[in-house]
Amino acid sequence: MPNWRTAAAAGAVVLPALVPGAALAHPHVFVDARMEIVGGKDASLASVRNIWRFDELFSSSVVVDFDKNGNGTLDPEELEAVSETVRGSIAEWSFYTFLTTGGRDVKMAPPATIRGLYDHGQITLLFEMKPAEPVDLAKEKVTFSVFDESYFVAFDFPDAEHFQLLDLPKSCSKGFSQPDPDADAEDWMAQVSMLKPGQQVPSDGVNFAEALATKVDVSCAP
């Protein structure tokens, strides 16, 4: 099965079993992203649903590699192969889905499946992740974000409407935060300049990608 990231970097194929941790100067894959934050009983978090639509250039490279019958599109069996390849390859990167609360990460269970669609020359992937621990949004504010630590894949959430709250109480609110790349780059450089002798300089790919990530804070506190 093709390696998403290596092939895409070579101009051939799919996203990420992707280039290992080395930071890249700029993204190679661009994704129009949406997230659905789904409530359970009361104000508990039931799941997070990701909807990712990949750019046409990247999608075309996937078709080249996975179109086994050569009909110029991705049939259901081929889309299943794409989805399974992605599900296996991005697990190491926490499926690019990060939740934090109170300064700690919220553990998420991996998706059971990833569903793939192909239309108008673009691939869309859809999957759902459930928290591996109870999350009570009435008691704690949770920050949701999607980013690739290596900055190989860039996820675009243009506005707050790309984060949807579903089946949650009306008391719940969301705070949308979209970074300013120039300002965040300056902040990051300022942090690096303050490192003490002997402290390790963090790699651009991990820290800068997170600094550029769009985030939404969700709270259902009374």
C-alpha positions in Angstrom: 0.0 0.0 0.0 1.5 3.4 -0.9 3.0 5.6 1.8 0.9 8.8 1.8 3.5 11.3 2.8 6.5 10.0 1.1 4.7 9.7 -2.2 3.1 13.1 -2.0 6.5 14.7 -1.2 7.8 13.0 -4.3 4.9 14.4 -6.4 3.2 11.0 -6.6 0.6 10.2 -4.0 -1.2 10.4 -0.8 -0.9 12.3 2.4 0.7 11.0 5.4 2.3 7.9 6.5 3.9 11.0 5.7 7.4 12.2 5.9 8.8 11.4 9.4 9.2 14.2 11.9 11.6 16.5 10.1 10.1 19.9 9.8 9.3 21.1 6.3 9.5 24.7 5.2 5.9 25.0 4.1 2.8 22.7 3.7 2.6 20.4 0.7 -1.1 19.4 1.2 -4.0 21.8 1.8 -7.3 20.9 3.4 -10.6 22.8 3.8 -11.7 21.5 7.2 -14.8 21.4 9.3 -15.3 19.9 12.8 -18.5 18.9 14.5 -18.4 18.8 18.3 -21.1 16.4 19.4 -22.7 16.4 22.9 -23.9 13.4 24.8 -25.9 13.3 28.1 -26.2 16.8 29.7 -23.1 18.7 28.6 -20.7 15.8 28.2 -18.6 15.4 25.0 -19.7 12.4 23.0 -17.5 12.7 19.9 -15.6 14.9 17.5 -16.3 14.6 13.8 -13.8 15.7 11.2 -14.6 16.6 7.6 -11.5 17.2 5.5 -11.7 18.2 1.8 -8.2 18.0 0.1 -6.9 20.3 -2.6 -7.2 19.2 -6.2 -3.5 18.8 -6.9 -3.1 16.4 -4.0 -6.3 14.6 -4.8 -5.2 14.0 -8.4 -2.0 12.4 -7.1 -4.0 10.1 -5.0 -6.1 9.1 -8.0 -2.9 8.3 -9.9 -1.8 5.9 -7.2 -5.0 4.3 -6.2 -7.0 4.1 -9.4 -6.2 0.4 -10.0 -8.7 -0.1 -12.8 -7.5 3.0 -14.7 -11.0 4.6 -15.2 -9.8 8.0 -14.0 -11.8 8.1 -10.8 -11.9 6.4 -7.4 -14.4 3.6 -7.1 -15.8 2.5 -3.7 -13.2 -0.2 -3.3 -10.4 2.2 -4.2 -11.7 4.9 -1.8 -11.8 2.2 0.9 -8.1 1.5 0.3 -7.3 5.2 0.5 -9.2 5.6 3.7 -7.6 2.6 5.3 -4.1 3.8 4.3 -4.8 7.2 5.9 -6.2 5.6 9.0 -3.1 3.6 9.5 -0.7 6.3 8.6 -1.8 9.3 10.6 -2.5 7.4 13.9 1.1 8.3 14.9 0.1 12.0 14.6 -3.0 11.6 16.8 -5.2 11.9 13.6 -4.1 15.6 13.7 -6.9 16.1 16.2 -6.1 17.7 19.6 -8.2 18.6 22.6 -6.8 20.3 25.7 -8.2 21.4 29.0 -6.6 22.8 32.1 -3.2 22.6 30.5 -3.4 18.9 29.7 -4.3 16.8 26.6 -7.6 15.0 26.4 -7.1 11.4 25.3 -9.1 10.4 22.2 -9.9 7.0 20.9 -8.9 6.3 17.3 -11.6 6.3 14.7 -13.1 2.9 13.9 -13.3 3.8 10.3 -12.6 6.6 7.9 -15.1 7.2 5.1 -13.8 8.6 1.7 -15.7 10.5 -1.0 -14.5 11.7 -4.4 -16.3 14.3 -6.4 -15.4 17.3 -8.6 -11.8 16.2 -8.6 -11.3 16.4 -4.8 -11.2 13.8 -2.0 -13.1 14.3 1.2 -12.4 12.2 4.3 -14.9 11.9 7.2 -14.3 10.3 10.6 -15.4 10.4 14.2 -13.4 10.2 17.3 -14.7 9.6 20.9 -13.0 10.8 24.1 -11.2 8.0 25.9 -12.1 9.7 29.2 -15.2 11.5 30.4 -15.3 15.2 29.4 -17.8 17.4 31.1 -18.1 20.7 29.2 -20.1 22.2 32.0 -17.2 21.9 34.3 -14.2 22.5 32.1 -13.5 24.6 29.0 -12.0 22.5 26.2 -9.9 23.7 23.3 -10.3 21.9 20.0 -7.8 22.2 17.1 -6.6 20.3 14.1 -3.0 20.6 12.9 -0.1 18.6 11.5 2.9 18.9 13.9 5.4 18.5 10.9 3.5 21.3 9.0 3.3 19.0 5.9 -0.5 19.3 5.9 -2.2 22.7 6.3 -5.8 22.7 7.7 -8.0 25.8 6.9 -10.9 26.7 9.1 -12.0 30.0 7.6 -14.5 31.1 10.2 -16.3 30.0 13.4 -19.0 28.3 11.4 -16.5 25.6 10.5 -16.8 24.4 14.1 -20.3 23.2 14.7 -21.8 22.4 18.2 -24.3 19.6 17.9 -26.7 18.1 20.6 -25.2 20.4 23.2 -27.2 22.6 25.6 -28.0 26.2 24.6 -25.8 27.4 27.4 -22.7 26.2 25.5 -20.6 28.8 23.8 -17.6 28.7 21.5 -14.7 31.1 21.2 -13.0 31.1 17.8 -9.3 31.9 17.5 -7.6 32.4 14.2 -3.9 33.2 14.4 -2.0 35.9 12.6 1.0 34.1 11.0 3.3 37.1 11.1 2.6 37.9 14.7 2.8 34.3 15.8 6.1 33.9 14.0 7.5 36.9 15.9 6.2 35.5 19.2 7.8 32.1 18.5 11.1 33.7 17.7 10.9 35.8 20.9 10.3 32.6 22.9 13.4 30.9 21.3 15.5 34.0 22.0 14.7 33.6 25.7 16.0 30.0 26.0 18.7 29.5 28.5 22.1 28.0 27.7 21.7 24.2 27.4 18.0 24.4 26.7 16.9 22.6 23.5 15.6 24.7 20.7 12.2 23.2 19.7 11.8 22.3 16.0 9.9 24.6 13.8 7.6 21.9 12.5 6.1 21.0 15.9 5.8 24.4 17.6 5.2 26.7 14.6 2.5 24.5 13.2 0.7 24.5 16.5 1.1 28.3 16.8 -0.6 28.6 13.4 -3.5 26.3 14.2 -7.0 27.7 14.3 -8.7 26.8 17.6 -12.1 26.9 19.2 -12.8 27.0 23.0 -16.0 25.3 24.1 -17.6 25.8 27.5 -21.1 24.9 28.8 -20.7 26.5 32.2 -23.9 28.0 33.5 
